[in-house]
Structure formats: C-alpha cells, structure tokens
Amino acid sequence: MDAFFAANHAILASVSGQAFFVVGLLAAWEFRRYSRLPLARPLWMLAAFGLLYALAEWGRLFIPIQEHYLPPAVTETLWLVRVLLMAAAFGGLLQFGIELLPPRSRGRLRIAAPVMFLVWLGLTVGGGRSVSDLGAAITIGEIQARLLLALPAGLVGGLGLWLQERNPRSGGEHKLAWWSRVASIASVLTGLTLGLMLPGLGIWHGTEWLLGVPAEVWRGLAGACFVLGLARILAGFQFEQDRLLEEAERQVIIVQARERLAHDLSDGVIQRLYAVGLLLGGLASQLPPDDPVRFALRELDESITALRSLILDPLAQAEPPGRDLDAVIREVRTREPAE
C-alpha cells in the first residue's frame, strides 16, 4: 500500500489541490450573485482560501520538476512564495469563519486573522535567520502556518457554518440546515487535516501519514465533503432569489391594481363628485352666506382636492383633515334653520 501511494503521489497531490480549487471556484462564482444571507458577504474570503491553497498544493508538485530547468535562486523564491500563499489561504479561511460568527463575537475577533498572520510572518522570518538551511526554514514556516492558522481556521469556520442553520433568512429549509452541518463538519476535518498532518523535519518524520494513508488523501476527502456541503448551501441562494422574484411580482401586481383603481376613481367618482359640487354651487348662489349648504359645498371641494392629490401621488401622505366626518355632520346640523 505504501508503494502504491508513493508511486501515485503526484496524482494524489493534484486531486487534493483540485478539491480545494473547486471550493474556491464555487465561492467565487456565488459571490457574484446578490443575496441577503450572512453567508454571502464573506464568500470572497472562502474563494481566496480555496484558490490560493490549490496553487500552494500544486506548487509542491510542480516546483521540484522546475528545479531541473531553473536557477536555484528562482526555485528557492518559488518555495518561499508557495509558503506565503499557503499562509494567506489559511488566513482567508480563518477570516471567513470569523465573519460567520454572531455580531458581538465577530466584532471582537475580526482583527485576529491579520494579527495571527503577522505573528506567523514574524516567527517565519526570525526562524529563517537562525537556520542556515533554507529548505529547513521553509519547512518550519509551513509547520507554523498549519498550526497557527490552518487548525484554528478550520475549527472557527466549522462553528460559523454550524450557526448558519439558525439564520432566519435561510427560509427554515430542513435540508439546508442539514447541509450546513455537513459543511461544518467538513470544515473541521479540513482544519484537522491541514493543521495537524505536518511535514517531517530532520530526524522527525512528521505526521503526514495516518492509518497508512498519506495526508493528500485525507485532505482530498475533507475537501470533497466541503465541496458537497458548500454546493448544497449555495443552492439556497437560488431559493432566496426565487422568493425575491415572487415578492417583486406581487408588488408589481399591487401597483398595477392601485393604478387601475386610481384611474377608475379619476374617471368616474371624482367627475360625479365634481358634478354634484357644480349643482350645489348653482343652488348655493341663491342662498344666504351662512346657509349650511354653502358649508357642505366647501367641505366637498376640500375632499375632492385631497382625493385628487392622493390619486396623483399614491405614496404621499394626504394632509389629514382637521375634523372627521361626524364633526362635519354635527356642524351642518347646527347651521340648519330651526323648523
């Protein structure tokens, strides 16, 4: 079995990188779409993690091939860039998990990822100066990146994804909550395989083998589970967009009904009220100034004006009348001449 894995190490490393590349590709694609779900906001960080770590994983495979064709200084620079990409990828995953936490915890921990990255950078630079062998210094930097960044990143990301099932905007879909748990467990497994399966250094053989299986296989399996859970969660974006589309269609129907009602009122009711007002105006010209008919005519004119303004601008709040209908009727009755 060891001989089989050793002979196919290149294939295993390539598949492991592809799993995380798909994670980054999915996150980058869905980040382009609008969504009000909390998961949508930090998706670009998850995309950065998947794409950068895939490049770092593939670099472990292709840089040794290029050593035969490139100067030593160039290959050493490529190894340094690979470790830097790996640490940046782990920092992106850690920041992604922090952004999924509740607001109070998120506000307190938001600066943790940049601080831990700077701590790792300081330890790597300081340790590199104390080690004469550049290869050993690069390995130490990778081990530190996995312990300081990858391990907490997977755990925090798993916690953040687990909390997404409590989100009220997820529509309460039972399957979506179930897949959130799957993605959460996959994130924890990703953190464990990335953070605890370490390369060897000197006489220490490392921990890249578990139960006779290399780390690339375990990381590939964790990445595949992550892809599956993430894909099902991101399918909820489409459900949300369908609901938003239905809501927009209902709003269009309501606006059209209001416009039709306003048109009917403008063409029918207001014209009839205006005709009644003209008839009362003709009669009121023959009545004394304090006659209740004149008062009713003024109230009718004000009502027509308020109704017309409300029809022309349905969103504007009409000026509330100073008196209600009962008050107007009582005043008209008080103005009536005694029998």
C-alpha positions in Angstrom: 0.0 0.0 0.0 2.9 2.4 0.8 4.4 1.6 -2.6 1.1 2.4 -4.3 0.7 5.8 -2.6 4.4 6.6 -3.3 4.0 5.7 -7.0 0.9 7.8 -7.3 1.9 10.7 -5.1 1.7 13.2 -8.0 -1.9 12.2 -8.8 -3.0 12.4 -5.2 -1.5 15.8 -4.7 -3.2 17.0 -7.9 -6.6 15.7 -6.8 -6.2 17.2 -3.4 -5.5 20.6 -4.9 -8.4 20.2 -7.3 -10.8 19.7 -4.4 -9.9 23.0 -2.8 -9.8 24.7 -6.2 -13.4 23.7 -6.7 -14.2 25.1 -3.2 -12.7 28.5 -4.3 -14.4 28.4 -7.7 -17.8 27.7 -6.2 -17.4 30.5 -3.6 -16.1 33.0 -6.2 -19.0 32.2 -8.6 -21.7 32.6 -6.0 -20.2 35.7 -4.6 -21.1 37.5 -7.8 -24.8 36.9 -7.1 -26.9 39.1 -4.8 -28.1 37.6 -1.6 -29.2 38.8 1.8 -27.9 35.7 3.6 -25.0 36.3 6.0 -23.0 33.6 4.3 -22.9 35.6 1.1 -20.9 38.5 2.4 -17.6 36.7 3.3 -17.7 34.3 0.4 -14.8 36.0 -1.3 -12.6 35.1 1.6 -13.5 31.4 1.2 -12.8 31.8 -2.5 -9.3 33.2 -1.7 -8.7 30.3 0.6 -9.6 27.6 -2.0 -7.8 29.2 -4.9 -4.6 30.1 -3.0 -4.3 26.8 -1.3 -4.8 24.9 -4.5 -1.9 26.9 -6.0 0.2 26.1 -3.0 -0.7 22.4 -3.2 0.1 22.2 -6.9 3.3 24.1 -6.2 4.5 21.3 -4.0 4.1 19.1 -7.1 5.4 21.3 -9.9 8.3 23.2 -8.3 10.5 20.1 -7.9 10.0 19.5 -11.6 11.2 23.0 -12.5 14.3 22.6 -10.4 16.0 20.9 -13.3 15.4 23.9 -15.6 15.5 27.0 -13.4 18.4 28.5 -11.4 18.5 27.7 -7.7 17.7 31.2 -6.7 14.4 31.1 -8.7 13.3 27.8 -7.3 14.0 28.9 -3.7 11.9 32.0 -4.4 9.1 29.8 -5.7 9.2 27.7 -2.5 9.0 30.9 -0.4 6.1 32.2 -2.5 4.4 28.8 -2.0 4.6 29.0 1.8 3.4 32.6 1.7 0.4 31.6 -0.5 -0.4 28.8 1.9 -0.4 31.1 4.9 -2.5 33.7 3.1 -5.0 30.9 2.2 -5.3 29.8 5.8 -5.8 33.4 6.9 -8.6 33.8 4.4 -10.3 30.7 5.8 -9.9 32.0 9.4 -11.4 35.4 8.4 -14.3 33.6 6.6 -15.2 31.7 9.8 -14.9 34.8 12.0 -17.3 36.7 9.7 -19.9 34.0 10.2 -20.0 34.3 14.0 -22.6 36.4 15.8 -22.1 40.2 15.6 -20.6 40.5 19.1 -18.1 37.8 18.7 -17.3 38.9 15.1 -16.5 42.4 16.3 -14.1 41.2 18.9 -12.3 38.6 16.7 -12.3 40.4 13.3 -8.7 41.5 13.9 -7.5 38.1 14.9 -6.7 36.8 11.4 -4.4 39.7 10.4 -2.7 39.6 13.8 -2.0 35.8 13.6 -0.8 36.2 10.1 1.7 38.9 11.2 2.7 36.7 14.1 3.4 33.8 11.7 5.3 36.1 9.4 7.5 37.3 12.3 8.2 33.8 13.5 9.0 32.6 10.0 11.4 35.5 9.2 13.0 35.2 12.7 13.3 31.4 12.5 14.7 31.6 8.9 17.6 33.8 10.1 18.5 31.4 12.8 18.6 28.4 10.4 21.3 28.1 7.9 19.4 25.7 5.6 16.8 27.5 3.6 14.8 24.3 3.0 14.6 23.6 6.7 13.5 27.2 7.3 10.7 26.9 4.7 9.5 23.6 6.3 9.4 25.3 9.7 7.4 28.2 8.2 4.9 25.7 6.7 4.6 23.9 10.0 4.0 27.1 11.9 1.4 28.2 9.3 -0.5 25.0 9.6 -0.5 25.1 13.4 -1.2 28.8 13.9 -3.6 29.5 11.0 -4.9 26.3 9.4 -6.0 24.5 12.6 -8.0 27.4 14.2 -9.3 28.4 10.7 -11.0 25.0 10.2 -12.4 25.0 13.7 -13.8 28.6 13.6 -15.1 28.0 10.0 -16.9 24.9 11.2 -18.5 26.8 14.1 -19.6 29.6 11.8 -21.2 27.2 9.3 -22.9 25.3 12.1 -24.5 28.6 13.3 -25.9 29.3 9.8 -28.8 26.8 10.4 -30.2 29.3 13.0 -30.3 32.1 10.4 -34.0 33.2 10.0 -33.3 34.3 6.4 -32.4 30.8 5.3 -36.1 30.1 4.9 -36.2 27.4 7.5 -35.3 24.7 5.0 -34.6 21.5 6.8 -32.3 20.2 4.1 -30.4 23.4 4.0 -29.8 23.2 7.8 -28.7 19.6 7.3 -26.2 20.6 4.7 -24.9 23.4 6.8 -24.0 20.8 9.4 -22.3 18.7 6.7 -20.2 21.7 5.6 -19.4 22.5 9.2 -18.1 19.0 9.9 -16.1 19.1 6.6 -14.6 22.4 7.6 -13.5 20.9 11.0 -12.0 17.9 9.2 -10.3 20.3 6.7 -8.7 22.2 9.6 -7.5 19.0 11.3 -6.0 17.5 8.1 -4.4 20.8 7.2 -3.3 21.8 10.6 -2.2 18.5 12.3 -0.8 16.5 9.4 2.7 18.1 9.2 5.7 17.5 7.0 8.8 16.0 8.5 11.9 17.9 9.6 15.3 16.4 10.2 15.0 13.2 12.3 11.3 13.9 12.9 9.3 12.0 10.2 6.2 14.3 10.6 2.6 13.3 10.8 1.6 13.2 7.1 0.6 9.6 7.3 -2.5 8.3 9.1 -3.5 4.7 9.1 -1.2 4.0 6.3 -2.8 6.7 4.1 -1.0 10.0 3.2 -2.2 13.4 4.1 -3.2 14.2 0.5 -5.9 11.5 0.5 -7.4 12.8 3.8 -7.2 16.4 2.7 -8.8 15.5 -0.6 -11.7 13.6 1.1 -12.2 16.6 3.5 -12.2 19.0 0.6 -14.7 16.8 -1.4 -17.1 16.8 1.6 -16.6 20.6 1.9 -17.4 21.0 -1.8 -20.6 18.9 -1.5 -21.9 20.7 1.6 -21.0 24.1 0.2 -22.7 23.4 -3.1 -25.9 22.5 -1.4 -25.8 25.5 0.9 -25.1 27.9 -2.0 -28.2 26.3 -3.8 -30.1 28.2 -1.1 -29.1 31.4 -2.9 -31.3 30.4 -5.8 -34.2 29.7 -3.4 -33.8 33.1 -2.0 -33.7 34.8 -5.4 -36.9 32.9 -6.4 -38.6 34.3 -3.3 -37.4 37.8 -4.1 -38.7 37.4 -7.6 -42.1 36.3 -6.4 -42.2 39.2 -4.0 -41.3 41.6 -6.7 -44.1 40.2 -9.0 -46.6 40.6 -6.2 -45.5 44.2 -5.7 -46.0 44.8 -9.4 -49.5 43.3 -9.3 -50.4 45.5 -6.3 -49.0 48.7 -8.0 -51.0 47.9 -11.2 -54.1 47.3 -9.2 -53.6 50.7 -7.4 -53.1 52.4 -10.7 -56.2 50.9 -12.2 -58.2 51.9 -9.1 -56.8 55.4 -9.3 -57.8 55.6 -13.0 -61.3 54.4 -12.2 -61.7 56.9 -9.4 -60.3 59.7 -11.6 -62.6 58.9 -14.5 -65.8 58.1 -12.5 -66.1 59.0 -8.9 -64.3 62.4 -8.9 -66.2 63.5 -12.0 -69.5 62.7 -10.3 -68.5 64.5 -7.2 -67.4 67.4 -9.2 -70.8 67.5 -11.0 -72.6 67.4 -7.6 -70.4 70.2 -6.5 -71.3 72.3 -9.5 -75.0 71.6 -8.9 -74.7 72.6 -5.2 -72.7 75.7 -6.3 -75.6 76.8 -8.5 -78.0 76.3 -5.7 -75.8 78.0 -3.1 -75.5 81.2 -5.1 -79.2 81.8 -4.3 -78.8 81.1 -0.6 -77.6 83.3 2.3 -73.8 83.2 3.2 -74.4 81.3 6.5 -76.6 78.6 4.9 -75.4 75.0 5.7 -75.4 74.1 2.0 -72.5 76.6 1.4 -70.6 74.9 4.3 -71.2 71.4 2.8 -70.0 72.7 -0.6 -66.7 73.9 0.9 -66.2 70.5 2.6 -67.0 68.7 -0.7 -64.4 70.9 -2.6 -61.7 70.1 0.0 -62.5 66.4 -0.1 -62.2 66.4 -3.9 -58.9 68.2 -3.8 -57.5 65.8 -1.2 -58.7 62.7 -3.2 -57.2 64.1 -6.4 -53.8 64.7 -4.8 -53.8 61.2 -3.3 -54.5 59.6 -6.7 -51.8 61.7 -8.4 -49.2 60.7 -5.8 -50.2 57.4 -4.0 -47.0 57.3 -2.0 -47.6 60.8 -0.5 -49.4 61.1 2.8 -52.5 63.1 2.4 -53.0 66.0 4.7 -55.2 64.8 7.5 -58.5 66.7 7.7 -58.9 68.9 10.7 -62.3 67.3 11.6 -63.7 63.9 10.9 -67.0 63.2 9.1 -69.1 63.1 12.3 -67.8 66.5 13.3 -68.7 67.9 9.9 -72.2 66.5 10.0 -72.8 67.9 13.5 -71.7 71.3 12.3 -74.0 71.2 9.3 -76.9 70.3 11.6 -76.2 73.2 13.9 -76.3 75.5 10.9 -79.7 74.2 9.8 -82.5 76.8 10.4 -84.9 75.8 13.1 -88.2 74.5 12.0 
